[in-house]
Amino acid sequence: MSRADGKVFATKGFPRPRTVAVLREELYYNEQFESFKVLLINFPLLGKVPLDYYKSVTDASQRSTPVERRSLEEHTHLLSSVLGPSSGGSGAPSPLDVAISGMQRFVSTFNSSYVMVKGFIAHTGTKVNSSLHFAALAALA
Protein backbone atom coordinates (compact mmCIF):
# COMPACT_ATOMS: atom_id res chain seq x y z
CA MET A 1 0.00 0.00 0.00
CA SER A 2 1.08 3.54 -0.62
CA ARG A 3 -0.38 6.87 0.37
CA ALA A 4 -0.36 10.31 -1.27
CA ASP A 5 -2.61 13.37 -1.55
CA GLY A 6 -5.28 12.08 0.83
CA LYS A 7 -5.60 8.75 -0.98
CA VAL A 8 -4.49 5.18 -0.23
CA PHE A 9 -3.43 2.95 -3.11
CA ALA A 10 -3.74 -0.80 -2.62
CA THR A 11 -1.47 -2.60 -5.08
CA LYS A 12 0.83 -5.48 -4.06
CA GLY A 13 -0.76 -8.12 -1.86
CA PHE A 14 -4.32 -7.23 -2.89
CA PRO A 15 -6.40 -9.17 -5.43
CA ARG A 16 -7.12 -6.00 -7.42
CA PRO A 17 -5.59 -2.53 -7.31
CA ARG A 18 -7.87 -0.05 -5.57
CA THR A 19 -7.68 3.61 -4.64
CA VAL A 20 -9.67 4.94 -1.68
CA ALA A 21 -9.91 8.40 -0.13
CA VAL A 22 -8.72 9.05 3.42
CA LEU A 23 -11.61 10.72 5.24
CA ARG A 24 -9.87 11.16 8.57
CA GLU A 25 -6.66 10.18 10.33
CA GLU A 26 -6.57 9.41 14.05
CA LEU A 27 -3.56 8.97 16.30
CA TYR A 28 -3.67 6.21 18.93
CA TYR A 29 -1.22 4.82 21.46
CA ASN A 30 -0.56 1.24 22.49
CA GLU A 31 0.17 0.04 26.04
CA GLN A 32 3.86 0.97 25.64
CA PHE A 33 2.82 4.53 24.62
CA GLU A 34 4.00 3.99 21.06
CA SER A 35 1.88 5.90 18.58
CA PHE A 36 0.16 4.49 15.53
CA LYS A 37 -2.25 5.98 13.01
CA VAL A 38 -5.67 4.68 12.05
CA LEU A 39 -7.05 5.83 8.72
CA LEU A 40 -10.77 6.12 8.14
CA ILE A 41 -11.27 5.47 4.43
CA ASN A 42 -14.31 5.96 2.23
CA PHE A 43 -14.49 2.35 1.06
CA PRO A 44 -13.03 -1.07 2.01
CA LEU A 45 -9.78 -2.17 0.39
CA LEU A 46 -11.21 -5.66 -0.27
CA GLY A 47 -14.52 -6.85 -1.67
CA LYS A 48 -16.85 -5.90 -4.48
CA VAL A 49 -17.69 -2.29 -5.20
CA PRO A 50 -21.44 -1.82 -5.74
CA LEU A 51 -22.21 -0.30 -9.13
CA ASP A 52 -24.38 2.49 -7.66
CA TYR A 53 -21.53 3.51 -5.33
CA TYR A 54 -19.07 3.55 -8.22
CA LYS A 55 -21.43 5.68 -10.32
CA SER A 56 -22.05 8.13 -7.47
CA VAL A 57 -18.31 8.58 -6.89
CA THR A 58 -17.45 9.03 -10.56
CA ASP A 59 -20.41 11.35 -11.16
CA ALA A 60 -19.49 13.47 -8.12
CA SER A 61 -15.85 13.77 -9.19
CA GLN A 62 -16.89 14.88 -12.67
CA ARG A 63 -19.27 17.53 -11.25
CA SER A 64 -16.90 18.79 -8.58
CA THR A 65 -15.33 22.22 -9.02
CA PRO A 66 -12.42 23.22 -6.77
CA VAL A 67 -13.61 25.61 -4.05
CA GLU A 68 -11.44 28.49 -5.25
CA ARG A 69 -12.96 28.25 -8.75
CA ARG A 70 -16.62 28.01 -7.77
CA SER A 71 -18.96 30.77 -8.81
CA LEU A 72 -21.19 32.71 -6.41
CA GLU A 73 -24.14 30.65 -7.68
CA GLU A 74 -22.34 27.36 -6.89
CA HIS A 75 -21.50 28.55 -3.36
CA THR A 76 -25.08 29.73 -2.82
CA HIS A 77 -26.43 26.40 -4.10
CA LEU A 78 -24.18 24.52 -1.67
CA LEU A 79 -25.27 26.69 1.26
CA SER A 80 -28.94 26.33 0.33
CA SER A 81 -28.59 22.54 0.14
CA VAL A 82 -27.23 22.55 3.71
CA LEU A 83 -29.22 25.41 5.29
CA GLY A 84 -32.43 25.28 3.27
CA PRO A 85 -33.88 27.80 0.83
CA SER A 86 -33.94 31.57 1.22
CA SER A 87 -37.07 33.14 2.68
CA GLY A 88 -37.10 35.51 -0.29
CA GLY A 89 -37.72 38.50 1.97
CA SER A 90 -41.06 37.20 3.24
CA GLY A 91 -41.29 36.68 6.98
CA ALA A 92 -38.39 35.83 9.26
CA PRO A 93 -35.00 35.34 7.60
CA SER A 94 -34.07 31.73 6.86
CA PRO A 95 -30.78 30.21 8.08
CA LEU A 96 -29.44 30.72 4.54
CA ASP A 97 -30.32 34.43 4.70
CA VAL A 98 -28.62 34.75 8.11
CA ALA A 99 -25.46 32.99 6.85
CA ILE A 100 -25.21 35.09 3.69
CA SER A 101 -25.83 38.30 5.63
CA GLY A 102 -23.12 37.44 8.17
CA MET A 103 -20.67 36.55 5.42
CA GLN A 104 -21.41 39.75 3.50
CA ARG A 105 -20.81 41.83 6.66
CA PHE A 106 -17.51 40.05 7.28
CA VAL A 107 -16.31 40.43 3.67
CA SER A 108 -17.21 44.13 3.64
CA THR A 109 -15.37 44.79 6.91
CA PHE A 110 -12.43 42.58 5.92
CA ASN A 111 -11.98 44.27 2.52
CA SER A 112 -12.03 47.75 4.02
CA SER A 113 -9.96 47.24 7.16
CA TYR A 114 -7.80 44.08 7.25
CA VAL A 115 -4.06 44.63 6.85
CA MET A 116 -1.86 41.76 5.74
CA VAL A 117 1.57 41.90 7.38
CA LYS A 118 4.64 40.21 5.91
CA GLY A 119 5.38 37.08 7.91
CA PHE A 120 1.75 36.70 8.97
CA ILE A 121 0.18 35.90 5.59
CA ALA A 122 -1.04 32.48 6.80
CA HIS A 123 -3.00 34.26 9.54
CA THR A 124 -5.16 35.87 6.84
CA GLY A 125 -6.56 32.53 5.70
CA THR A 126 -7.12 31.46 9.28
CA LYS A 127 -8.99 34.70 10.03
CA VAL A 128 -11.22 34.35 6.96
CA ASN A 129 -11.92 30.68 7.64
CA SER A 130 -12.81 31.17 11.30
CA SER A 131 -14.98 34.24 10.64
CA LEU A 132 -16.98 32.53 7.91
CA HIS A 133 -17.26 29.43 10.08
CA PHE A 134 -18.83 31.55 12.85
CA ALA A 135 -21.23 33.11 10.34
CA ALA A 136 -22.38 29.64 9.31
CA LEU A 137 -22.74 28.54 12.95
CA ALA A 138 -24.82 31.63 13.70
CA ALA A 139 -27.13 30.64 10.87
CA LEU A 140 -27.62 27.20 12.37
CA ALA A 141 -28.29 28.51 15.87
N, C-alpha and C positions, 0 to 999 in steps of 0.2 A: 504494500500500500504506500501511496505517496500523498502528500498534501500540499496544496498551493491555492492562493486566492480564494479562501473560504470554501474549497471543495476537497473531497477525498476521492482518490482514484484507486480503485481495486483492480489490480492487474495479476501479478504472479500469485499462485496459490488459490485463486478463485476460479470457478467454472467458466465464468464470462466476465470480461472487463465491465466495470460499472463506475459511473461518476455520480456522487451524491453531494449535496450542499450541506455545509456545517451550519446548523441553526444557532448553536450555542456551545461554548466550551466551559467546562467547570473544573476547578482544581480541587482535588481531594488528597487526603493524607492517609497512609497506612499506619499500623500500630507502631512502627519504628520512626514515625514522623517524616517518612520519605514521601515526596509529592508525586502525584500522577494526574494526568488529565483525562477527563471523560468527555467525549464529543457527542453531542446530540445531533443526529443527522436527519435529513428529511425523508429518507427511505432506507430500508434494510440493504445490506451489501449482498445478501443471498436471497434466492427465491424469485418467483415470477413477478413481473411488473404488470399490474392490471392495465389494460388498454386505455380505460378512461383516465387513469392517473397520468399515463404517458402523454395523452392528448392534452390534458389540462396544463401540464408542465410545459410542453412545447408551444402550446397556444399562448400561454402567459409570457414566455420568454420572447416570442415574436411581437407581442403587443407592448412589451415593457419599454419605456423611454427612461434614460437616466434622469435622475431628479434634477440635475442642473440644466437639463435641456427641455424640461416640461414647460408647456405653455400655462398661462394663467387659467385657462379653461380646464386643462388636465388636473391642475392642483385643486381647483374648485370642485371638480367631479370627485376626486379622491376624498376631499373633506366631506362632501355631501353624502358619499357612500358610507362614511363612518358616523357622521353627526346627524344625518337626516337632511331633508330639504330645507331650503330657506322659507321663512314665513312670507316673503314677498311684501313686507311692509304692513301686513294686516295682523293686528293683534300683537301679542308679546313676541319679542324676538326669539327665533329658534336658536339651538346651540350652534348651528352653522353661522348664523348672523353674528352671534356673540364672538365666535372664534375669529371670523373675518374682521370684525370691528377692532378687536384687540390687536390683531396682527397689523392692520392698517395704522393704528395709533403708534405701535412700536416702530414700524418702518419709517413713518413720518418723523418721529423723534430721533431715531437712529441716523437717518440721512441728514438731518439738520444739525446734529450736535455731537455725534460720536467722532473721536479723534483716534486714528490708528497711530501707534507709536512703534518705531523701529525696535525690534526685539520682542514685541508683544503682539505680533500679527496673529498668532494662534489664538490669542484671547478673543479676538474679534469673532471668530467662528463659534467659540464657546458661548460668548455673550448672545449672539443671534440665536443659536440653538436653544439655550435655556429660556430666553425671553419668549420665543415662539412656542416652546413647550408649555410654559405657564399660561399663555393665551389659550392654548388648546385645552388645558386642564380647567381653566375658568369656564370654558364653554360646556364642559361636561359636568360641572358642579351644579 
